[in-house]
C-alpha cells in the first residue's frame, strides 16, 4: 500500500539519471543470468547488485521508472527514488541507461512520461501506477511498442508482457490479521466488538488482497468485505466494515468518528494501513480513550505508526523494506532488458485480479513482509534507518524509546 504504501523533491521530470534519450547498445556478450538470483539475494548493503554487471552489458535500451506522487506517501522521495538509483548504479548502469521520474499525482503526466521514455529508447518500464486505469493504459502502450512492463508495488492485471514486483499482499493482510488477534489477547479486550476500516478498494486491487488476508485470519473467509454480524471462535463480533475510498485518511477518520459515536461499544479495530490507523487513534484520543485499550493495526511502518506502537495505541505494523523492492525491480528489469528469462527464484509467484476486477493472472516477484512491534522495532525499521530514531523518540517520548531498546 501506499505510505502510508518517506533527497530532494522530485520535479515534473523527476530524478533524471539520463541526460536525454538513448540507452545502452547491445553487445556480443551472452545474456547469462546469475544462477543464484532470487528474492533472497538482496540485502541492505546492495552487495548482490554488482553481480548483474555482465547482464547489464548484454542488454539494450534504457529502463524508465515512473513513481506515482510525492504527496500520498513520502516514501517515494525518501526511499524508492534513491534506492532505485543506487540499485541501478551498483548493477553497473550508466547514467544514460536509466531514468527515474515522478508523476506528481497526475494520471496524464504518468502516461506522458511513459510515452516519452519509450520514444527515448526505453526497452523496460518500471511503473508504480497511480491507479489501475492509468496502469492499464501504460501497459497497453508498452505492449504495443514491444516494451517490457514491470508493475511496481501496485499490480496491473493486463497484458502479456507484464510482471509484478512487490511484497506478498495477501501475506501482508494475514500479518495484519494475526497481529490483531494476538493484540486483542495481549491487551485483554473482553467481548471484542470489531470495526474494520479497509483501504481504497475502489481504485487499488492491492487493497482487496490485504483485506482478503486479514479477513481469512480473523473471520475464516478470504473476502474483501465481511458481513456485519459475523462472529468467530475467539468470541469476536464484527459490528462494522467500511472502505476509506482512495486510501484517504480524512475519509477514514470521518467514517470511524461516525461509527464510534453511533456504537461506543466498539473496542477493537482492524485498519488496512498506518494512515488509517492513525486517523482512528486521533478519534480515540479525542474521546479520551486510554492507551492499550482499543487495538489498532496497520502496515507501512510509518513514523506516526511507530509512535502509536510505542505509546500503546497501535499493536504493530507490517514493514516492507523498500531497499529490497528497489533491488528486486532493477534485477528483474535487467534480466528482461537482456532478453533473458527470469529465474523461478526471482519470479517466484503469480498475482491474479481479485473477484470482480478485470484482468488476468501475471507472473510476480513477491518479497517477504515483516510484522513490526515494540519487540523488534529497533532491529528492523530503526536499524534500516527507515524511521529516524531521533524524530521517533521526540514524538513518542524518551522513556518509550528506552523501553523498546531504541536510542
C-alpha positions, -999 to 999 in steps of 0.1 A, spaced: 0 0 0 10 35 -2 27 51 27 11 50 41 21 23 7 92 87 30 169 136 -12 154 162 -27 119 167 -41 112 152 -75 102 177 -101 80 172 -131 108 155 -148 119 138 -116 152 125 -107 168 120 -141 198 98 -144 197 103 -182 205 135 -199 184 129 -229 171 99 -250 192 70 -259 203 40 -239 229 13 -239 237 -7 -270 236 -45 -272 269 -63 -271 281 -96 -283 281 -109 -247 256 -137 -240 228 -128 -216 237 -151 -187 215 -148 -156 234 -155 -124 223 -189 -111 217 -177 -76 195 -147 -84 164 -149 -63 143 -128 -39 167 -138 -12 197 -122 -30 191 -87 -18 205 -71 13 207 -37 29 242 -31 16 232 -38 -21 261 -62 -23 244 -85 -48 238 -59 -75 274 -58 -89 268 -95 -99 244 -82 -126 271 -61 -145 276 -86 -172 239 -89 -177 236 -51 -179 263 -52 -206 244 -78 -226 212 -57 -226 200 -29 -247 180 3 -243 170 23 -213 150 14 -182 124 41 -174 110 42 -138 78 62 -131 68 67 -95 33 79 -87 34 110 -65 51 129 -37 21 136 -15 2 104 -7 33 88 6 67 103 15 84 70 8 88 77 -30 110 107 -24 129 95 7 133 58 -2 122 45 -36 140 71 -58 174 69 -40 173 32 -35 164 26 -72 192 49 -82 216 31 -60 205 -3 -73 210 8 -109 244 23 -102 256 -7 -82 245 -30 -111 267 -11 -135 241 10 -154 255 42 -169 237 75 -165 222 71 -200 207 37 -193 181 45 -166 158 74 -158 135 80 -128 106 103 -128 76 111 -106 41 117 -120 33 142 -92 -1 126 -87 -13 132 -123 -25 103 -144 -20 122 -176 15 131 -166 23 94 -157 11 84 -192 30 112 -209 63 102 -191 58 66 -203 53 78 -238 84 100 -236 105 72 -221 96 48 -249 104 74 -275 137 79 -258 146 43 -262 132 25 -231 130 -12 -235 117 -18 -200 94 3 -179 91 1 -141 58 18 -131 41 23 -98 7 32 -113 -14 59 -97 -44 36 -102 -55 6 -123 -68 28 -151 -35 45 -159 -16 13 -152 -36 -4 -179 -31 24 -203 7 24 -198 8 -14 -200 -10 -14 -234 13 14 -247 43 -6 -237 30 -38 -252 22 -21 -284 57 -9 -286 74 -41 -276 85 -28 -242 86 -50 -211 64 -37 -183 70 -41 -146 42 -30 -123 60 -19 -91 42 -21 -57 7 -19 -73 -4 -47 -96 -16 -43 -132 -36 -73 -143 -35 -68 -181 -13 -77 -210 12 -105 -219 44 -87 -211 36 -76 -176 54 -85 -144 47 -76 -108 72 -67 -81 60 -61 -46 55 -78 -13 31 -107 -10 -1 -87 -5 -23 -115 9 5 -123 34 6 -86 44 -30 -89 52 -25 -121 71 2 -105 92 -23 -76 100 -49 -102 109 -27 -123 131 -12 -92 148 -47 -80 156 -57 -114 170 -26 -115 192 -31 -79 204 -67 -85 214 -55 -112 237 -24 -93 249 -44 -62 257 -71 -82 275 -100 -70 253 -133 -85 266 -161 -94 242 -144 -78 212 -168 -57 191 -147 -52 159 -148 -24 134 -128 -28 102 -116 2 82 -104 -10 47 -82 9 23 -90 21 -12 -107 -9 -27 -124 13 -52 -92 20 -70 -65 -3 -57 -67 -41 -62 -39 -45 -36 -64 -32 -10 -86 -61 -18 -58 -86 -14 -49 -71 20 -85 -74 32 -87 -110 20 -56 -117 40 -68 -103 73 -104 -114 69 -91 -150 63 -72 -149 96 -98 -132 118 -131 -144 103 -120 -175 83 -131 -161 50 -109 -147 23 -133 -119 13 -128 -82 6 -155 -72 30 -170 -93 57 -207 -94 66 -216 -73 96 -227 -95 124 -201 -122 116 -186 -139 147 -156 -162 152 -144 -188 176 -125 -163 196 -157 -146 207 -154 -116 184 -182 -99 166 -180 -77 135 -200 -45 141 -189 -25 111 -168 -29 79 -163 1 56 -139 14 30 -119 46 31 -120 53 -7 -87 60 -24 -69 54 9 -78 88 21 -71 92 58 -96 121 63 -124 99 49 -113 71 72 -113 93 102 -148 106 94 -161 70 89 -147 59 122 -159 90 141 -194 84 129 -192 46 137 -178 51 172 -203 78 180 -231 55 169 -217 25 186 -194 33 215 -192 -4 223 -166 -8 196 -135 -20 214 -112 -35 187 -104 -22 152 -87 -35 121 -71 -10 97 -55 -16 63 -26 7 69 -9 30 94 -25 62 79 -60 49 86 -49 35 120 -36 70 129 -70 85 119 -87 61 142 -62 68 170 -69 105 168 -107 98 172 -99 76 202 -77 102 218 -104 129 213 -128 106 231 -103 102 259 -98 65 253 -67 54 272 -37 37 257 -37 -1 254 -74 -2 254 -87 -4 218 -63 -21 194 -54 -7 160 -32 -23 134 -17 -13 100 11 -15 75 39 6 61 58 12 94 53 49 91 67 74 117 32 80 131 25 43 131 57 36 151 49 64 175 14 48 181 30 14 186 55 27 212 27 46 230 3 17 231 -23 29 207 -13 6 179 -4 -31 181 20 -33 153 26 -26 116 37 -46 85 72 -34 75 81 -37 38 118 -28 33 119 -6 2 156 -13 -4 146 -49 -11 118 -39 -35 140 -15 -54 168 -41 -59 142 -67 -69 127 -44 -96 161 -34 -110 173 -70 -111 141 -81 -129 144 -52 -153 180 -61 -160 170 -97 -169 142 -85 -192 164 -58 -208 189 -85 -218 162 -106 -234 167 -134 -208 141 -155 -189 137 -145 -152 147 -174 -129 120 -190 -108 138 -179 -76 132 -143 -87 98 -146 -103 85 -168 -75 48 -164 -77 18 -151 -95 -7 -124 -89 -43 -126 -100 -71 -100 -100 -95 -102 -71 -130 -114 -78 -148 -87 -97 -117 -70 -110 -110 -73 -147 -77 -88 -159 -56 -119 -160 -30 -136 -139 5 -122 -141 40 -135 -131 52 -119 -99 82 -114 -77 69 -114 -42 91 -104 -13 85 -113 24 69 -87 47 76 -85 84 53 -77 114 69 -50 135 62 -43 171 79 -28 201 99 -61 204 116 -59 171 114 -22 161 150 -15 170 163 -43 149 141 -36 118 129 -1 109 154 17 132 184 -5 121 174 1 85 170 38 91 135 36 77 123 57 106 146 83 122 152 74 158 156 110 170 124 121 154 106 90 167 118 94 202 110 131 202 74 123 193 69 91 213 90 102 244 124 91 255 110 66 280 90 48 254 121 45 232 143 34 260 118 7 269 120 -6 233 157 -5 232 158 25 209 184 52 215 
